[in-house]
Amino acid sequence: MDKPLPLWTRHWLNLPGWKLLVAQGVVLGCLALLFGMLFLHGKWQLRERTLAERQRLIEQIEPLRQQLAQMPTLEEINLRLQQNASRPAVHDDLTQVLQRAGAALQRWQQQEKPQPQTLSLNIHYGGLLRLLEALPPAFRIDQITLEAQAEDLMVHFVLHDAQADAAPVNANE
């Protein structure tokens, strides 16, 4: 051990004890800060991704919120429904109702009045709703069958004459 100590070690060994403790504290503090930053880096990235996702969702929600603001309220819809229900119903022929609904008639089996009528239609969903809404009150739907096709629906109706089903009223009773 005859070899002399390097100059930088002699400098550190000649320092007073409090300076050496402060230097050790600074080095250990920097190491702890470095490891802490590495540990928190993943959590920080997760937080940044979460904030970016939140901002993206807010941007997606805003057009929907504007669309919702333009829609009528439940009270307005109920009022419109009551107004539409109070209007007198227009009694149309079934063929006119089918034409207005945009239905393509595939088959119509029409028997005598007390017997049911069978209709097969090719229609889109909105037209089916219009057809059901405008169906003349002279007909009562006994059975309805829906089959989904490529873009439209195949609808099979069995209709009864509602007036023939009604019991005759005897004025003498």
C-alpha positions, 0 to 999 in steps of 0.5 A: 500500500505504498501507492499514494491516494489520488488527488481528488480523494485526498481533497474529499478526505480533507473536507470537514465532516459536515461538508461531507455529510451535506455532499452525501445528502445531495447525492442521495437526494438526487438519486432518490429524485431520479428514481422517483421521477422514473417511478412517476413517469408511467403514472404521469403518462397515464394521466396525460393519456386520460386527459387527452381521452377526456378532451376527445370525449368532450369534443364528441359529446358537444355535437350530441349535446347541441342536437339534444338541445334542438330536440323537443321536450317530452311535454312538447311531444305529448302535446303534439300527440294529443293535438294529433289524436284530437284531429278527426281521422281521415278514412282512406281506402286501403290501397291509397294508404299503401301507396302513401306508405311506399309499400310494394304489394306482393300479394293480396288475398281478399275474401268475402267481408267476414273472412280475413284479408291477407296482405304481403308487402315489401316496405321500409321501416318508416313506411311501415310506421306510416302504414300502421298509423294511417291504417283505416279504422275499418280494419283490425290487425289480427296477425302481423309477421315481419321478415327482415330483408336486405334493405326493406322488410317483408310484412305479412298482415292478416286483417279483419273487417272491424265493422263486421266483427262488431255485434249489431246493436238492437234498439229494442233491447 
